[in-house]
Amino acid sequence: MSGSGPDRGRVDGARTPDGLLPCGRSAESLLEAASEPGTVLDAHQQRCPHCRRTLTSLRQRWAVVRAEALSPPPVPPGLVERVAARVRAAIREPSYVQVPSSRGQLRIARSVIEEIARRIVDDRGLPVVGCRTVEEPPGLVVEVHVVLPYGRSAATEAEGARQAVIAGVAALAGLDVAVVDVLVVDIEVAG
């Protein structure tokens, strides 16, 4: 409908150079009626042949848009099956962390390391609401999301949690933790 030049905004060829219908109304004033079924037209729109002709043209054009919006986009063949297979594989096989050893292989599921860290921090009186591990330079990173009890120092609690997680994961899993990130996600007010 919009554009430039002498045909700017022409819907059915009945617009004046200033973009208005011969009756003085703009085609834009009819867009809601064209796009929303059941819209009540005012008295002028109901009687005016220019408005009615433009509305008919707009409704025809809008029907094409509505039909496209209602038709789902085509899914490439095999996409659903490939995605489902990857999800099933990710659920079946947990991600592991390799424990260095010269005598054989030891792999520990990340979920186990996360549970160890979660329990260590929880035992310190910091409620844990989430935990994840990632291997990135400089090594194993443990991220713990906690709720800080009101009145306790975030910096002190975070440092204590860091030291406890590093020592606990080393003792229980034989892994060196390079970084422990403590994220305070909420505060707990007693009572």
N, C-alpha and C positions, 0 to 999 in steps of 0.2 A: 503494500500500500504506500509506503513512503519511497521517496526518491528525489530526483532533481529534474529541472527542466519543465517544459510545458505539461507533461503528464504527471507531475508530482502528486502522489497520493491518489491517483485515479483508481476507482474501484470498478465502475461500469461505464466510464466515458462521459458521465454527466456532471463532472465537477468543474467549477470555475477556476481561473488561474490562481485565485487566492486560496484554493484548497477546500472551498465550501461547496456544498450541493447547491443547485439553483434556488432551493427554498431558504438558504441562509444557514442551515445546520451543517455541522462537520460530520464526516463519515465516522470519525472517532467516537462521536456520541452514540453510535449504534453498535460499537464493538461489544459492549456487555450483553446486549440483547442477542447478538450473533453467537457469542461464545457460551452463554449461560442459558440453557433451556428453561423456559418458564419465566423469564424476565418480562415484567409488565411494561408495555410500551406506553408512552404518554399519548395524549389525544392527537397531537400533531403527527407523531410517528405512525400512528394508526391510519390517518387519513392521507398523508402526503405521498403522492406517487413516487417522488424522488427518494424519499426515505425508505419506502417499501421496496423499491427496485434495488437500492443499495444494500438494504438488509438481506434481501434474497441472495444477492451476490456474495455478501460477507458470510452468510450461513453456509452456502455451497463450499466456499473456500475453507471455512472453519471445519466443516465435516471431514475434509481430507486430513486436516491436522489432527482432529479427534481420532479418526480411524488409525492414523500412524501411532498416536500415543497409546492406543489400546492394544496394538499388536506387539507382542513381545519380540525383542530382537532375537535373531536366530543364534542358537548355541552351536559353536563349531562341533563337528562330529567327534565323539570320544572325549570331549573336555570334562564332562561330569565324571566319567569313569576314571580319568587320570587324576583329577583332584581328589576324588574319594579314595583312590589307592594310596596317594601320598598321605592323606590324613590317617588312614588305617595304619600305614607303616610308621608314622610318627607316634601314634598311640601305642603300638606294639613294642617298638624298640626305643627304650629310653636313651637319652644322651649320656655318655659316659665321660669320666675324667680318668686319664691314665696316671697311675701312681708309679713313679720311677722306681725301678728295681733291676738289679743285675741278675737275679735268680729266676725270674719269670714275670708273667704279666698279671697285673692287678688293675682292674677297671672298676670304678665305683660310679654308680648312677648319680647324676646331678641331684636328683630328688632326694637321695640319701644324704648328700652333703648339705643340702638345703635344710633337711629335717634336723641334722645335727646342729647347724647354726641356729635354727629356730628355737630348739630346746635350750641351748646354751644361753641365748639372750632372754628367753622367757623365764628361765630359772633366776636371772638377775632381777626380775621384777619389772621387766619391760614387755608389755604385751606385744607380740609379733602378729602383724596382719598380712605379711607377705615376705617372701624371700626368693631370691634367684641367684644363680651362679653363671658366670661367663668366663671363658678363657680368652684373654687378650693381653697384649703387652702391658704390664710387666709380668703377667702370670694369671693365676686364678683370682677372680674378683667375686666377692660375696656381697650381695646387696640385701640389706635387711630393712624392712619397713616396720616401724614401731609406733606405738602410742605412748607418749610421754606422760607419766603421772604428774599432775600439777604440783609445782613447787620444787621439782628436781631439775638440776642443771642439764640442759641438752648436751652441752659440750662434754661435761664430766661423764654422763651416762653413755654417750657415743664412744668416748675413748675407752671406758671400761668394757663396753660390748666388743669393740675392736680387738682388744687384747685377749678377751675370753674366747672369742671365735677363732682367732689365729692359733692360740694354744690348744683349744679343744679339738679343732679339725686336724691339727698336726698329731695330737695324741690318739684320736679315735680313727682317723682315716689315713694317717701317714702322708698327708698333703701339706705343702707349704702354701698358705694363703698370702698373696701379695698385697691385696687391698680389701678392706672391709668398709663399704659405704653404708652409713646408717642414715636412713631417711625418716624423719619424724613426720608422720602423716596426720596425726591428730593428738589432742591433749585429753587426758582423762582427769576429770574433776571428781573427787571423792564425794559420796553422799548424794 
